[in-house]
């Protein structure tokens, strides 16, 4: 009899225990400085939530990411957050989610619209790459002056044309292509003349950008009037090499570049990393376009919370477009602000 009572008590206690849900988060590559910061912001935003975050580094391999995702495609994990390695792989992930009734929130790397249309329990949280390029062009216009026919002193050879080198992210990546295309297009539409001396792919990577600049400086040297980078990591890598060649020179050794009296070359990036903001304060990086990972992380964790609780998204605090897209605006940051 005592054994039966003990067994019943054990079963009763087990039934009363609250089941804590885990939401897995799959990051395409934690060695990407922006994504490492993004993951940290997701963890911070999720602290007050009633679920746990468990993150995975896919090491920029779609094969690894697929293997990581597969064990979580079941009823015990109703919501998954995925930063896909390859947006073209998303079709297979969505098909598997449909079979298992899983809800997927993709973020930062936008899947193809036709893939998102396949399933009603799939969402995308991100920012519009075209907007980032347009704001980056605005930074450049701020620097060279508001009159495209009469550029200021940053037009070093006073030819009325902005000579630029562009550091491009991953070749074929939708953000890299959009940022490269629309920064040029926006300047041109605003009547600025721009001569692109070179477009060099550095795969979003700081060290690769340093190496690329070692090759570009001997080719173009003092012809370069601005360096336009698709992201901050490459911009900061370029600055390290430019320091070596004295394009930046802290002559009075006060730790800050005064561009009015010390050698300086304008460099603009995109992402708004904390280290980039520090570089702006030190006078090196001219400006960046903040890809607001704090707001995106907040949107992600709140969306997961609402979905897990079965709440209607009609009054969700972030705007949902076409029932699937949650867009977070970029923000302009520069030495002028």
Secondary structure by P-SEA (a helix, b strand, c coil): caaaaaaaaaaaaaaabbbbbbbbbbbcccccaaaaaaaaaaaaaaccccbbbbbbbccccaaaaaaaacccccccccbbbbbcccccaaaaaaaaaaaabbbbbbccccccccccccccccccccccaaaaaaaaaaaaaaaacccccccccccccccccccccccccccccaaaaaaaaaaaaaaaaacbbbbccccccccccaaaaaaaaaaaaaaccccccbbbbccaaaaaaaaaaaaaacccccccccccccccccbbbbbbbccccaaaaaaaaaccccbbbbccaaaaaaaaaaaaaaaaacccccccccccccccbbbbbbbbbcccc
